[in-house]
Amino acid sequence: MKINIQSIPGCRINEYMLVLNPHEELRNKIAKVRNEFSETYKNSAALISKPHLALVRFTQLEMMEERLVNRLKLIGMGFQPFKVSLKDYGSFPSHTIFINVTTKIPVQNLVREIKEAQRLMKLDNEHKPHFIDEPFIAIGRRLVPWQYEKGWLEFSHRQFTGSFIADNMLFLKRRLGDRSWQIAQRFEFMNLPVTTKQGELFV
């Protein structure tokens, strides 16, 4: 008899995501482009969540959440706020159209720091964390060929500019199978001289 791990108390499995969150005015500007794309090309996959810049996605037992939060809080405390600049559009043929992030290096440095906690993010060999090494903000996702071809024909010639200061990262979660994400934690970037040793904090 196969045991459903989610039926065991404390063994609930959630999906998690760490993201950088643009300020409201920029979020609204991106959302307007997304809605336009969705209406024109009949694609709503990118509308499920608010505009964000994803850093990592993973699936894990809820009982691991406290340990994850403690570890990610330390990473945030040691990281310096930075500017994220957005310009025009790019694509992953033939399934995704996105807004380009032109200031990739600080985002990639942050992802590299987060990777040090990947052991806490790995549920099993089939559920490993997915780190976003090439930062982007999706406009259209899971596109079928005609959506991609027509959409990219238009968006490869369109312009977009925007920027925001990343001074925190949001830790989002949802129950496995749910559509909407909830904010579980916000980790501020404090640029403190933080080192970790045996789970303790020395500042």
Backbone as a chain_set.jsonl record, in Angstrom:
{"seq": "MKINIQSIPGCRINEYMLVLNPHEELRNKIAKVRNEFSETYKNSAALISKPHLALVRFTQLEMMEERLVNRLKLIGMGFQPFKVSLKDYGSFPSHTIFINVTTKIPVQNLVREIKEAQRLMKLDNEHKPHFIDEPFIAIGRRLVPWQYEKGWLEFSHRQFTGSFIADNMLFLKRRLGDRSWQIAQRFEFMNLPVTTKQGELFV", "coords": {"N": [[0.849, -1.2, 0.0], [0.592, 2.147, -0.919], [1.746, 4.964, 0.765], [0.361, 8.145, 1.293], [2.261, 10.841, 1.501], [1.493, 13.435, 2.095], [-0.637, 13.144, 3.741], [0.275, 12.627, 6.229], [0.677, 14.055, 9.422], [2.298, 17.216, 9.588], [3.717, 16.715, 7.338], [3.004, 18.088, 5.123], [3.27, 19.235, 1.787], [4.645, 21.991, 0.147], [4.834, 24.41, -2.528], [7.472, 26.634, -3.185], [8.821, 29.946, -3.668], [11.338, 32.306, -4.289], [11.528, 35.748, -4.749], [12.281, 38.893, -6.393], [10.722, 41.972, -5.934], [9.249, 44.372, -7.87], [8.606, 47.951, -7.446], [5.323, 49.415, -6.835], [4.33, 51.103, -8.933], [5.91, 50.329, -11.139], [5.28, 47.616, -11.224], [2.588, 47.798, -11.976], [2.879, 48.895, -14.509], [4.189, 46.814, -15.852], [2.234, 44.852, -15.561], [0.219, 45.879, -17.155], [1.302, 45.563, -19.723], [1.489, 42.78, -19.766], [-1.245, 42.06, -19.596], [-2.181, 43.091, -21.98], [-0.711, 41.518, -23.785], [-1.776, 39.028, -23.137], [-4.485, 39.315, -23.893], [-4.239, 39.81, -26.654], [-2.841, 37.581, -27.634], [-4.008, 35.404, -26.526], [-3.085, 34.152, -24.115], [-2.653, 33.311, -20.838], [-0.898, 32.45, -18.914], [1.159, 33.85, -17.609], [-0.229, 35.532, -15.996], [-0.985, 34.488, -13.605], [0.519, 35.017, -11.309], [1.644, 38.037, -9.624], [3.616, 40.6, -11.301], [7.046, 39.829, -11.142], [10.506, 39.155, -10.3], [11.911, 36.202, -10.541], [13.953, 34.137, -8.413], [14.518, 31.587, -7.385], [12.819, 28.444, -7.502], [11.115, 25.912, -5.731], [10.107, 22.737, -4.275], [8.993, 21.635, -1.154], [8.843, 20.037, 2.104], [6.549, 21.293, 4.501], [7.41, 21.316, 7.125], [10.063, 21.966, 6.976], [10.152, 24.631, 6.7], [10.715, 26.597, 8.695], [13.466, 26.306, 9.185], [14.417, 26.96, 6.655], [13.57, 29.633, 6.462], [15.109, 30.836, 8.504], [17.671, 30.485, 7.448], [17.541, 31.849, 4.982], [16.979, 34.389, 5.843], [19.391, 35.142, 7.018], [21.001, 35.229, 4.712], [19.807, 37.374, 3.368], [20.288, 39.457, 5.233], [23.023, 39.783, 4.997], [23.306, 40.785, 2.471], [23.624, 43.382, -0.005], [21.514, 46.169, -0.827], [20.454, 46.765, -4.231], [20.339, 48.14, -7.575], [17.943, 47.325, -10.012], [17.733, 47.177, -13.414], [15.597, 47.444, -16.211], [15.099, 46.706, -19.638], [13.576, 46.774, -22.721], [12.731, 43.771, -24.668], [13.084, 40.161, -24.517], [13.502, 36.663, -25.44], [12.785, 33.169, -24.876], [13.117, 30.885, -27.143], [10.873, 28.27, -27.938], [8.888, 29.374, -26.27], [8.616, 31.392, -24.276], [8.249, 34.874, -23.646], [9.786, 37.817, -22.549], [10.641, 40.581, -20.29], [13.723, 42.171, -20.536], [16.385, 41.96, -18.177], [18.859, 44.155, -17.507], [20.822, 44.58, -15.662], [22.333, 42.181, -14.724], [24.34, 40.999, -13.108], [24.381, 41.624, -10.183], [21.984, 40.306, -9.492], [22.53, 37.675, -10.238], [24.646, 37.202, -8.491], [23.266, 37.212, -6.076], [21.603, 34.96, -6.428], [23.598, 33.039, -6.463], [24.428, 33.14, -3.812], [22.105, 32.221, -2.573], [22.073, 29.634, -3.492], [23.739, 28.326, -1.766], [22.149, 27.422, 0.192], [20.837, 25.293, -0.875], [20.641, 22.629, -0.15], [18.714, 22.547, 1.829], [16.514, 22.966, 0.32], [15.988, 20.857, -1.291], [13.767, 18.361, -1.896], [13.637, 15.64, -2.731], [15.293, 13.353, -5.002], [13.792, 13.711, -7.276], [12.681, 16.153, -6.967], [14.249, 18.796, -7.157], [15.699, 22.007, -6.382], [15.002, 24.784, -8.577], [17.036, 27.027, -9.911], [17.141, 30.383, -11.052], [19.239, 31.37, -13.251], [19.534, 33.149, -15.326], [18.256, 36.144, -15.185], [14.882, 37.396, -15.582], [11.712, 38.95, -16.461], [8.671, 37.629, -16.867], [6.439, 37.948, -19.646], [4.828, 36.538, -21.416], [4.14, 33.122, -21.046], [4.69, 29.55, -21.43], [4.023, 29.304, -24.133], [2.382, 28.4, -27.17], [3.449, 27.408, -30.517], [2.34, 29.327, -32.484], [1.593, 31.492, -30.876], [4.02, 32.287, -29.791], [5.535, 32.924, -32.134], [4.062, 34.99, -33.434], [3.802, 36.765, -31.321], [6.501, 37.349, -30.647], [7.351, 38.497, -32.994], [6.099, 40.954, -32.845], [6.942, 41.952, -30.248], [9.714, 41.954, -30.325], [10.367, 44.301, -31.521], [9.406, 46.231, -29.906], [9.628, 48.668, -27.223], [10.777, 49.005, -23.829], [11.285, 50.436, -20.689], [12.519, 50.586, -17.358], [13.119, 50.652, -13.794], [14.116, 49.5, -10.519], [14.809, 49.585, -6.972], [16.19, 46.88, -5.431], [15.68, 45.975, -2.339], [14.933, 44.011, -0.722], [13.863, 40.544, -0.557], [11.119, 38.51, -1.468], [9.535, 35.753, 0.056], [7.645, 33.366, -1.199], [4.784, 31.177, -1.013], [2.759, 28.271, -1.754], [0.141, 25.887, -1.457], [0.627, 22.61, -2.695], [-0.622, 22.251, -5.88], [-2.363, 24.401, -5.679], [-3.34, 27.619, -7.08], [-2.836, 30.338, -6.464], [-0.309, 32.415, -4.973], [1.042, 32.977, -1.699], [2.458, 35.466, 0.459], [5.024, 34.494, 2.461], [7.248, 35.356, 3.926], [9.31, 38.287, 4.278], [12.495, 39.222, 3.369], [14.836, 41.438, 4.363], [17.429, 43.31, 2.751], [20.362, 44.047, 4.267], [23.053, 44.534, 4.253], [24.901, 43.726, 6.223], [27.786, 42.654, 8.145], [27.631, 39.593, 8.111], [28.191, 36.333, 9.328], [27.818, 32.808, 9.234], [27.787, 30.218, 11.58], [27.559, 27.07, 12.67], [24.82, 27.392, 12.72], [24.44, 29.66, 14.206], [24.38, 33.24, 14.748], [26.624, 35.723, 13.995], [27.363, 38.988, 14.272]], "CA": [[0.0, 0.0, 0.0], [1.382, 3.368, -1.015], [1.345, 5.972, 1.754], [0.351, 9.526, 0.82], [3.079, 11.588, 2.467], [0.815, 14.662, 2.494], [-1.658, 12.842, 4.754], [0.943, 12.49, 7.526], [0.788, 15.371, 10.073], [3.609, 17.848, 9.476], [4.367, 16.339, 6.073], [2.396, 18.804, 4.005], [4.253, 19.706, 0.819], [4.339, 23.278, -0.475], [5.734, 25.001, -3.525], [8.05, 27.882, -2.69], [9.512, 30.762, -4.657], [11.971, 33.542, -3.829], [11.431, 36.713, -5.85], [12.461, 40.335, -6.201], [9.411, 42.565, -6.178], [9.326, 45.778, -8.283], [7.675, 48.856, -6.755], [3.949, 49.299, -7.339], [4.162, 51.777, -10.226], [6.525, 49.49, -12.169], [4.447, 46.395, -11.306], [1.388, 48.139, -12.754], [3.314, 49.093, -15.901], [4.436, 45.469, -16.398], [0.936, 44.162, -15.605], [-0.511, 46.407, -18.315], [1.878, 44.89, -20.901], [1.071, 41.366, -19.677], [-2.679, 41.95, -19.919], [-2.283, 43.348, -23.43], [-0.207, 40.313, -24.452], [-2.738, 37.953, -22.877], [-5.683, 39.531, -24.708], [-3.907, 39.723, -28.085], [-2.324, 36.268, -28.024], [-4.789, 34.355, -25.822], [-2.179, 33.427, -23.218], [-2.806, 33.888, -19.498], [-0.028, 31.74, -17.962], [1.963, 34.791, -16.825], [-1.106, 36.366, -15.172], [-1.305, 33.793, -12.353], [1.17, 35.73, -10.206], [1.957, 39.435, -9.905], [4.939, 40.74, -11.914], [8.158, 39.643, -10.205], [11.735, 38.601, -10.854], [12.111, 34.97, -9.764], [15.335, 33.754, -8.101], [14.537, 30.125, -7.258], [11.547, 27.761, -7.215], [11.35, 24.551, -5.238], [9.04, 22.052, -3.552], [9.584, 21.134, 0.081], [7.948, 19.785, 3.233], [6.298, 22.496, 5.299], [8.177, 21.24, 8.375], [11.385, 22.536, 6.735], [10.019, 26.059, 6.418], [11.378, 27.425, 9.708], [14.911, 26.25, 8.925], [14.637, 27.731, 5.431], [13.396, 31.058, 6.781], [16.283, 31.277, 9.264], [18.84, 30.519, 6.552], [17.356, 32.9, 3.982], [17.059, 35.668, 6.551], [20.82, 35.43, 7.13], [21.485, 35.619, 3.386], [19.31, 38.727, 3.134], [20.961, 40.4, 6.13], [24.383, 40.022, 4.529], [23.321, 41.255, 1.083], [23.496, 44.831, -0.174], [20.501, 46.593, -1.801], [21.022, 47.067, -5.541], [19.39, 48.617, -8.579], [17.598, 46.422, -11.112], [17.319, 47.939, -14.6], [14.871, 46.664, -17.217], [15.082, 47.367, -20.942], [13.098, 46.053, -23.913], [12.214, 42.414, -24.53], [13.856, 39.022, -24.98], [12.655, 35.473, -25.509], [13.321, 31.813, -24.886], [12.372, 30.164, -28.195], [9.743, 28.974, -28.529], [7.833, 29.244, -25.247], [8.53, 32.487, -23.306], [8.649, 36.24, -24.002], [10.012, 38.464, -21.248], [11.34, 41.865, -20.219], [15.142, 41.974, -20.248], [17.073, 42.56, -17.027], [20.181, 44.536, -18.022], [21.777, 44.537, -14.536], [22.238, 40.772, -14.347], [25.367, 40.503, -12.192], [23.967, 41.557, -8.774], [20.943, 39.278, -9.346], [23.216, 36.377, -10.294], [25.393, 37.063, -7.235], [22.289, 36.852, -5.051], [21.228, 33.56, -6.684], [24.746, 32.226, -6.044], [24.358, 33.068, -2.335], [20.948, 31.382, -2.217], [22.427, 28.243, -3.808], [24.42, 27.729, -0.617], [21.106, 26.815, 1.032], [20.039, 24.392, -1.721], [20.414, 21.35, 0.538], [17.447, 22.68, 2.552], [15.437, 23.129, -0.667], [15.826, 19.626, -2.068], [12.834, 17.42, -1.278], [14.194, 14.328, -3.071], [15.993, 13.412, -6.292], [12.861, 14.143, -8.319], [12.259, 17.527, -6.666], [15.416, 19.619, -6.848], [15.402, 23.429, -6.612], [15.297, 25.329, -9.9], [17.585, 28.369, -9.761], [17.033, 31.187, -12.271], [20.56, 31.971, -13.448], [19.38, 34.253, -16.279], [17.065, 36.841, -14.671], [13.934, 37.964, -16.539], [10.338, 39.12, -15.966], [7.86, 37.021, -17.936], [5.256, 38.601, -20.22], [4.035, 35.402, -21.9], [4.8, 31.854, -20.726], [4.055, 28.32, -21.939], [3.419, 29.68, -25.413], [2.384, 27.439, -28.281], [4.227, 28.03, -31.599], [1.798, 30.53, -33.13], [1.634, 32.597, -29.912], [5.407, 32.752, -29.703], [5.991, 33.524, -33.393], [3.393, 36.278, -33.66], [4.129, 37.637, -30.187], [7.888, 37.792, -30.733], [7.411, 39.396, -34.156], [5.715, 42.281, -32.353], [7.668, 42.445, -29.076], [11.139, 42.145, -30.626], [10.531, 45.684, -31.994], [8.848, 47.157, -28.916], [10.566, 49.169, -26.213], [10.331, 49.068, -22.436], [12.33, 50.821, -19.73], [12.082, 50.69, -15.961], [14.124, 50.216, -12.82], [13.699, 49.544, -9.117], [15.827, 49.214, -6.001], [15.912, 45.621, -4.729], [16.183, 46.068, -0.963], [14.43, 42.834, -0.004], [13.314, 39.49, -1.412], [9.903, 37.924, -0.913], [9.463, 34.292, 0.111], [6.247, 33.031, -1.508], [4.465, 29.751, -0.936], [1.388, 27.839, -2.028], [-0.083, 24.449, -1.332], [0.807, 21.875, -3.94], [-1.875, 22.186, -6.628], [-3.053, 25.698, -5.642], [-2.923, 28.573, -8.123], [-2.362, 31.632, -5.96], [0.817, 32.432, -4.046], [0.951, 33.804, -0.494], [3.755, 35.926, 0.973], [5.346, 33.847, 3.738], [8.226, 36.186, 4.626], [10.073, 39.297, 3.53], [13.868, 39.262, 3.884], [15.461, 42.722, 4.038], [18.865, 43.357, 2.465], [20.882, 44.99, 5.259], [24.49, 44.733, 4.058], [25.6, 43.553, 7.497], [28.866, 41.654, 8.082], [27.05, 38.39, 8.715], [28.758, 35.016, 9.029], [27.076, 31.758, 9.925], [28.617, 29.164, 12.132], [26.744, 26.131, 13.44], [23.456, 27.904, 12.849], [24.363, 30.862, 15.039], [24.557, 34.497, 14.026], [27.649, 36.621, 14.554], [27.351, 40.263, 13.541]], "C": [[0.881, 1.245, 0.0], [0.854, 4.398, -0.022], [1.413, 7.346, 1.11], [1.066, 10.379, 1.856], [2.371, 12.844, 2.954], [-0.256, 14.413, 3.559], [-1.052, 12.679, 6.15], [1.078, 13.868, 8.155], [2.209, 15.917, 9.976], [4.325, 17.55, 8.176], [3.723, 17.009, 4.868], [3.486, 19.361, 3.093], [3.76, 21.006, 0.187], [5.297, 23.551, -1.627], [6.209, 26.335, -2.961], [8.736, 28.623, -3.837], [10.104, 31.982, -3.957], [11.993, 34.511, -4.989], [11.892, 38.097, -5.406], [11.185, 41.001, -6.697], [9.564, 44.024, -6.615], [8.341, 46.647, -7.484], [6.342, 48.901, -7.505], [3.762, 49.924, -8.723], [4.727, 50.927, -11.367], [5.746, 48.18, -12.332], [3.222, 46.643, -12.175], [1.718, 48.309, -14.24], [3.547, 47.735, -16.586], [3.12, 44.717, -16.566], [0.121, 44.607, -16.816], [-0.026, 45.729, -19.602], [1.446, 43.422, -20.927], [-0.378, 41.18, -20.099], [-2.907, 42.138, -21.417], [-1.835, 42.114, -24.209], [-1.224, 39.177, -24.334], [-3.973, 38.076, -23.767], [-5.384, 39.319, -26.193], [-3.583, 38.298, -28.499], [-2.936, 35.105, -27.233], [-3.895, 33.473, -24.937], [-2.222, 34.079, -21.844], [-1.856, 33.273, -18.469], [0.754, 32.689, -17.06], [1.103, 35.635, -15.879], [-1.403, 35.746, -13.809], [-0.69, 34.5, -11.149], [1.445, 37.168, -10.614], [3.349, 39.518, -10.537], [6.058, 40.656, -10.869], [9.374, 39.125, -10.971], [12.095, 37.392, -9.994], [13.6, 34.67, -9.602], [15.485, 32.236, -8.022], [13.115, 29.641, -7.004], [11.87, 26.367, -6.72], [10.116, 24.039, -4.502], [9.656, 21.437, -2.298], [8.498, 20.877, 1.126], [7.784, 21.06, 4.054], [7.111, 22.503, 6.597], [9.603, 21.799, 8.225], [11.366, 24.063, 6.656], [10.781, 26.94, 7.414], [12.893, 27.458, 9.491], [15.267, 27.065, 7.679], [14.578, 29.231, 5.706], [14.623, 31.585, 7.527], [17.5, 31.433, 8.361], [18.73, 31.661, 5.553], [17.412, 34.29, 4.613], [18.521, 36.094, 6.695], [21.404, 35.897, 5.802], [21.067, 37.048, 3.079], [20.05, 39.764, 3.967], [22.367, 40.742, 5.637], [24.468, 40.624, 3.143], [23.043, 42.753, 1.009], [22.36, 45.156, -1.142], [21.157, 46.986, -3.129], [19.917, 47.492, -6.502], [19.181, 47.548, -9.651], [17.074, 47.272, -12.272], [16.705, 47.004, -15.636], [14.878, 47.42, -18.538], [14.658, 46.402, -22.046], [12.783, 44.579, -23.614], [13.197, 41.367, -25.065], [12.943, 37.808, -25.021], [13.475, 34.202, -25.337], [12.531, 31.061, -25.955], [12.053, 28.753, -27.714], [8.584, 29.014, -27.538], [7.657, 30.444, -24.317], [8.995, 33.807, -23.92], [8.726, 37.033, -22.7], [10.63, 39.847, -21.409], [12.777, 41.583, -19.802], [15.564, 42.653, -18.942], [18.483, 42.874, -17.497], [21.25, 44.531, -16.924], [21.771, 43.119, -13.965], [23.159, 40.387, -13.185], [24.942, 40.512, -10.721], [22.879, 40.512, -8.515], [21.59, 37.892, -9.325], [24.053, 36.13, -9.04], [24.468, 36.639, -6.091], [21.87, 35.384, -5.2], [22.346, 32.623, -6.228], [24.764, 32.054, -4.513], [23.25, 32.108, -1.9], [21.264, 29.907, -2.464], [23.132, 27.542, -2.645], [23.432, 27.063, 0.345], [20.332, 25.734, 0.28], [19.773, 23.04, -1.063], [19.08, 21.367, 1.294], [16.246, 22.729, 1.603], [15.143, 21.848, -1.444], [14.937, 18.643, -1.32], [13.316, 15.983, -1.486], [14.842, 14.452, -4.448], [15.105, 13.863, -7.44], [12.44, 15.596, -8.135], [13.467, 18.328, -6.185], [15.074, 21.081, -7.11], [15.81, 23.87, -8.013], [15.741, 26.784, -9.731], [17.533, 29.104, -11.097], [18.349, 31.944, -12.458], [20.541, 33.13, -14.444], [18.116, 35.025, -15.906], [16.2, 37.443, -15.78], [12.593, 38.167, -15.831], [9.4, 38.698, -17.093], [6.68, 37.909, -18.337], [4.292, 37.535, -20.734], [4.803, 34.119, -21.645], [4.005, 30.688, -21.29], [3.339, 28.592, -23.262], [3.444, 28.506, -26.388], [3.036, 28.158, -29.472], [3.634, 29.302, -32.188], [1.824, 31.725, -32.182], [3.043, 33.185, -29.835], [5.807, 33.511, -30.964], [5.37, 34.896, -33.628], [3.756, 37.275, -32.56], [5.535, 38.196, -30.295], [8.099, 38.721, -31.924], [7.076, 40.824, -33.731], [6.689, 42.781, -31.286], [9.168, 42.609, -29.315], [11.415, 43.569, -31.1], [10.013, 46.699, -30.976], [9.888, 47.556, -27.887], [9.924, 49.16, -24.836], [11.523, 49.528, -21.605], [11.724, 50.917, -18.337], [13.206, 50.268, -15.048], [13.517, 50.26, -11.417], [14.878, 49.168, -8.236], [15.382, 47.927, -5.312], [16.531, 45.735, -3.338], [15.618, 44.955, -0.078], [14.061, 41.767, -1.033], [12.111, 38.874, -0.693], [9.97, 36.403, -1.008], [8.003, 33.924, -0.049], [6.022, 31.535, -1.353], [3.029, 29.508, -1.362], [1.317, 26.337, -1.823], [0.092, 23.801, -2.686], [-0.543, 21.761, -4.645], [-2.666, 23.476, -6.617], [-2.542, 26.591, -6.768], [-2.26, 29.811, -7.529], [-1.259, 31.482, -4.917], [0.522, 33.345, -2.864], [2.353, 34.255, -0.102], [3.974, 35.302, 2.346], [6.278, 34.719, 4.577], [8.784, 37.234, 3.676], [11.457, 39.374, 4.167], [14.539, 40.545, 3.42], [16.946, 42.535, 3.73], [19.481, 44.439, 3.34], [22.372, 45.28, 5.121], [25.273, 44.668, 5.373], [26.719, 42.525, 7.339], [28.455, 40.381, 8.788], [27.88, 37.165, 8.335], [27.958, 33.984, 9.798], [28.033, 30.684, 10.39], [27.746, 28.323, 13.045], [25.363, 26.719, 13.73], [23.327, 29.138, 13.696], [24.694, 32.093, 14.21], [25.605, 35.341, 14.749], [27.671, 37.875, 13.702], [28.421, 41.168, 14.122]], "O": [[1.795, 1.377, 0.814], [-0.346, 4.668, 0.022], [2.401, 7.682, 0.457], [0.549, 10.614, 2.949], [2.599, 13.288, 4.08], [-0.727, 15.351, 4.202], [-1.781, 12.602, 7.14], [1.554, 14.787, 7.487], [3.186, 15.215, 10.237], [5.414, 18.067, 7.93], [3.877, 16.553, 3.735], [4.493, 19.89, 3.562], [2.614, 21.108, -0.249], [6.4, 23.009, -1.695], [5.442, 27.069, -2.339], [9.167, 28.028, -4.825], [9.444, 32.613, -3.13], [12.422, 34.16, -6.089], [11.893, 38.426, -4.22], [10.642, 40.641, -7.741], [9.975, 44.851, -5.802], [7.37, 46.141, -6.922], [6.249, 48.48, -8.658], [3.109, 49.338, -9.586], [4.113, 50.814, -12.428], [5.572, 47.694, -13.45], [2.859, 45.811, -13.007], [0.939, 47.919, -15.111], [3.158, 47.532, -17.736], [2.905, 44.036, -17.568], [-0.583, 43.804, -17.428], [-0.829, 45.366, -20.461], [1.083, 42.89, -21.977], [-0.705, 40.268, -20.858], [-3.714, 41.442, -22.033], [-2.487, 41.709, -25.172], [-1.494, 38.462, -25.299], [-4.452, 37.088, -24.325], [-6.185, 38.717, -26.908], [-3.988, 37.847, -29.571], [-2.44, 33.979, -27.271], [-3.938, 32.244, -24.997], [-1.875, 35.25, -21.692], [-1.988, 33.542, -17.275], [0.99, 32.386, -15.891], [1.638, 36.372, -15.051], [-2.002, 36.394, -12.951], [-1.31, 34.574, -10.088], [1.478, 37.487, -11.802], [4.172, 38.624, -10.342], [6.012, 41.332, -9.842], [9.276, 38.716, -12.128], [12.532, 37.544, -8.854], [14.401, 34.906, -10.506], [16.454, 31.671, -8.528], [12.312, 30.33, -6.377], [12.786, 25.715, -7.222], [9.211, 24.799, -4.157], [10.706, 20.798, -2.363], [7.394, 21.417, 1.049], [8.739, 21.805, 4.275], [7.459, 23.567, 7.108], [10.272, 22.074, 9.222], [12.411, 24.706, 6.558], [11.419, 27.916, 7.019], [13.521, 28.511, 9.601], [16.279, 27.765, 7.648], [15.425, 29.996, 5.244], [15.121, 32.666, 7.213], [18.264, 32.389, 8.489], [19.708, 32.365, 5.301], [17.845, 35.25, 3.976], [18.851, 37.266, 6.514], [22.198, 36.836, 5.759], [21.868, 37.843, 2.59], [20.4, 40.832, 3.463], [22.845, 41.859, 5.835], [25.559, 40.945, 2.671], [22.328, 43.314, 1.84], [22.236, 44.5, -2.176], [22.284, 47.481, -3.145], [18.734, 47.24, -6.275], [20.14, 46.945, -10.132], [16.09, 47.997, -12.124], [17.224, 45.919, -15.901], [14.685, 48.635, -18.56], [15.285, 45.368, -22.273], [12.596, 44.194, -22.46], [14.021, 41.646, -25.936], [11.763, 37.896, -24.684], [14.675, 34.163, -25.609], [11.4, 30.642, -25.707], [12.919, 28.104, -27.127], [7.441, 28.729, -27.898], [6.643, 30.522, -23.624], [10.005, 33.853, -24.623], [7.839, 36.934, -21.852], [11.074, 40.234, -22.49], [13.026, 40.852, -18.843], [15.15, 43.775, -18.649], [19.232, 41.964, -17.851], [22.444, 44.483, -17.22], [21.271, 42.884, -12.865], [22.798, 39.541, -12.367], [25.119, 39.497, -10.048], [22.848, 39.9, -7.447], [21.243, 37.046, -8.501], [24.163, 34.995, -8.575], [24.835, 35.818, -5.251], [21.794, 34.654, -4.212], [22.086, 31.553, -5.679], [25.07, 30.98, -3.996], [23.427, 31.297, -0.991], [20.785, 29.035, -1.74], [23.122, 26.315, -2.554], [23.814, 26.256, 1.193], [19.279, 25.3, 0.745], [18.786, 22.378, -1.385], [18.4, 20.346, 1.393], [15.104, 22.557, 2.028], [14.153, 21.774, -2.172], [15.299, 18.151, -0.251], [13.394, 15.204, -0.536], [14.925, 15.552, -4.995], [15.599, 14.341, -8.461], [11.897, 16.203, -9.058], [13.681, 18.512, -4.987], [14.245, 21.372, -7.971], [16.808, 23.409, -8.565], [14.926, 27.661, -9.444], [17.84, 28.532, -12.143], [18.544, 33.02, -11.893], [21.42, 33.992, -14.417], [17.015, 34.612, -16.271], [16.713, 37.934, -16.786], [12.363, 37.631, -14.747], [9.346, 39.339, -18.142], [6.022, 38.527, -17.499], [3.084, 37.621, -20.512], [5.983, 34.024, -21.983], [2.817, 30.809, -21.59], [2.204, 28.165, -23.474], [4.396, 27.726, -26.424], [3.166, 29.381, -29.45], [4.362, 30.276, -32.378], [2.051, 32.853, -32.62], [3.231, 34.401, -29.818], [6.353, 34.611, -30.882], [6.067, 35.848, -33.978], [3.986, 38.456, -32.818], [5.749, 39.386, -30.061], [8.931, 39.627, -31.869], [7.693, 41.782, -34.199], [7.207, 43.893, -31.39], [9.828, 43.337, -28.573], [12.564, 44.009, -31.088], [10.169, 47.904, -31.173], [10.896, 46.874, -27.701], [8.708, 49.288, -24.69], [12.643, 49.057, -21.804], [10.561, 51.285, -18.172], [14.145, 49.599, -15.479], [12.538, 50.964, -11.167], [15.824, 48.52, -8.684], [14.324, 47.887, -4.684], [17.745, 45.61, -3.174], [15.798, 44.955, 1.14], [13.96, 42.049, -2.227], [12.1, 38.741, 0.531], [10.404, 35.844, -2.016], [7.204, 34.142, 0.862], [6.936, 30.731, -1.535], [2.193, 30.411, -1.336], [2.301, 25.618, -1.994], [-0.259, 24.385, -3.711], [-1.499, 21.235, -4.075], [-3.555, 23.654, -7.45], [-1.471, 26.363, -7.331], [-1.239, 30.277, -8.036], [-1.269, 30.564, -4.097], [-0.162, 34.359, -3.005], [3.324, 33.526, -0.303], [3.209, 35.547, 3.279], [6.118, 34.812, 5.794], [8.739, 37.091, 2.454], [11.573, 39.571, 5.377], [14.785, 40.725, 2.228], [17.629, 41.723, 4.352], [19.166, 45.618, 3.181], [22.898, 46.169, 5.792], [26.19, 45.457, 5.601], [26.624, 41.627, 6.503], [28.871, 40.116, 9.916], [28.229, 36.979, 7.17], [27.473, 34.261, 10.895], [28.962, 30.298, 9.681], [27.254, 28.801, 14.066], [24.817, 26.568, 14.823], [22.217, 29.63, 13.897], [25.224, 31.989, 13.104], [25.489, 35.629, 15.94], [27.975, 37.805, 12.511], [28.592, 42.296, 13.66]]}, "num_chains": 1, "name": "protein.A"}
